[in-house]
Structure formats: C-alpha cells, structure tokens
Amino acid sequence: MRLLLLGKGGQVGWELQRALAPLGEVVALDFDSPAPLAADFTQPETLAATVRAVRPDVIVNAAAHTAVDKAESEPELARTINATAPGVLAREAAALGATLVHYSTDYVFDGSGSEPRDENAPTAPLSAYGRTKLEGEDAIRASGCTHLILRTSWVYAARGGNFARTMLKLAAERDKLTVIDDQHGAPTGAELLADVTALCLQKLRLQPVLGGTYHAVAAGETTWHGYATHVIAWARERGHPIKVAADAIAAVPTSAFPTPARRPLNSRLDTRKLRQTFGLHLPDWRVGVDRMLDEVHKTPA
Ligand code: NDP
C-alpha cells in the first residue's frame, strides 16, 4: 500500500509519520517540499499533480490553517487551505479510487448546551476557522471518495509548544494564575489520533463501507482550568519548582480573555460511533497528558 501524507511537520503529521509507517510506503510532504511533489495548500491545484504523480492508495491530510484567531482576519487564506485544497484532494482521491483521511474540529459546532455531540448534531460554527473546516468536510463528503473525517479537539503533542508546557512555565514564574473554566472538552494527543488513524485505516481498506465522519477525542472531559490544575499538580508531585499555590489558580470565564475568534463553550464530542465501528478503546485524557509530560519534563534528581 502507498500512502501520501500531507502536513508531515504538524503535531498530528509528525506522529502520523510514525504510525503510518507499518501500513506501507509513506510519501510524506510538507509546505516546502521540493518540486515536483508540491504540497503547498495555498496552491490547491498543484496538489492534483502531486496526487497524480504519487498515485497513492491512501491520502492522509494533516495540513490545515490552525491559527484560529488569525483566520478571522484572513478568512480567504483559511478557506483555501481548509476547504478548497481538501476539496481538490477529495476529487483526486475519487478519480484514483483512493481513500482520503482528513481531520476536522469541534469548532464546527456552536458549543451550546452541556451534552456531548454526536456526528449527526447540527453544525453552526462560530469562527472563520470553524466555517472553513466545515466547508472542507462538506467538499470531501460531496466528492464521493472513500473517506474518514476525524473530528477532534484540544490537540497537543510532545513536540513543540503546547498549553501544558505554557502552564508549567507560568506556574514556575508566578504566584497566581488565571485560567478559563467555562470551556469544556477533552485534550487529545496527536499520538493517540495518529494511532487511531492507522487502526481505522486497516479496517477501512477491507471495508470501505465504514468510511464517514467520526468524533475522535480522548475519554473524559475537563476545562482549561481543570487541565492546568492537573498539569501543575503533576509537576508538584514530582518535585518540579512550582511557585503558584494550588489555591492560587483562579478560574475565570472566557470573557476574561477576549480573542478575535469565538470559541465553543461545550466542545464535548460523543465518540461512541468510532469506538463501536472500529472496536477501539479511547483512554482518559489524563493518560495521554501524563505520558506527554513524562516525555518532555525530566523529573529532578
Ligand atoms: P498544526 O498546526 O500542528 O499542523 C498543521 C500543518 O499544516 C503544519 O505542518 C503546517 O505547516 C501545515 N500547513 C499550514 N499551512 C500550510 C500550507 N499552506 N500548505 C501546506 N501545509 C500547510 O495542526 P495540528 O497537527 O494540531 O492539526 C491537525 C488537524 O487537526 C488539522 O486538520 C486541524 O484543523 C485539526 N484540529 C486541530 C486541533 C488543535 O487543537 N490543534 C483541534 C481540532 C482539530 P507549517 O508548520 O510549516 O506552517
């Protein structure tokens, strides 16, 4: 099997390079991959030539315009990368008989209510990022290609910066922190998403009828405040230098940190369809977060 991976340097793309390797030959490309295999999503039509040259059995698209606030001021660029380009990939996948894997987001929903949403819940994005990601989903579904769209949330990875690392840095420097406590969701590791992708792909290759849209997040739920508190407690227990006292992590509403893009308050996603269809277990969000922390923060001797 030949797989074409796009966005190989992102959080999820990096982990996919590892997780897809046992499935077949992986051609992994990024924004600045040299010609003739162009993978610049601002030039969607050039992706068609790349797909035709590689002739993959599976295309995995981990590239996206993920700067949620910036997308508000450059919605056309976000649309090109998040909607037009995936549409071209889907068209080419359909023509080739290839399977397309794509990632989407809880931001396609408006985040009202307090129940986890399933895949059939009505979409109503609050931001340019959410709107363009939804357009990307729609283009893929309309193309007729066999596809797997995995909607996820609050993605982190050991590689690069992330919320947990920022909180640990601030907790070591300050004696008071303020963190949002009215957005609810599940931090989901890029590692988990990549492994889920590979496992789903194995089954999907044998049963293309299983293709469709799925919610893929770690189990359990928290808030950004709960996430920060967990991470800081983890560090304190292991003897890391933490200045902030446990009761000095103040919980504040989203309105305390105004941003250009509105975020959904309820990002809870129901993953039953994914777990039942593919026979998967999704671990609690703390399992992946603790593992990531163990990986990036050496415990002091
Ligand atoms: P990252 O931002 O870490 O990675 C995105 C990748 O896309 C990077 O490699 C980036 O390259 C690449 N990229 C950006 N612009 C272009 C372009 N014009 N041409 C080619 N490549 C480009 O994102 P994640 O790994 O976190 O996200 C993976 C998927 O998951 C995306 O579809 C995202 O929408 C979705 N998702 C992410 C969430 C999150 O919290 N991060 C939450 C929910 C869904 P470079 O680094 O060079 O710019």
Residues whose N, C-alpha, C, O or C-beta is under 5 A from the ligand:
A	BS01	NDP	G7 K8 G9 G10 Q11 V12 G13 D30 F31 A39 D40 F41 T42 A62 A63 A64 H65 T66 I81 Y103 S104 T105 D106 T152 S153 W154 V155
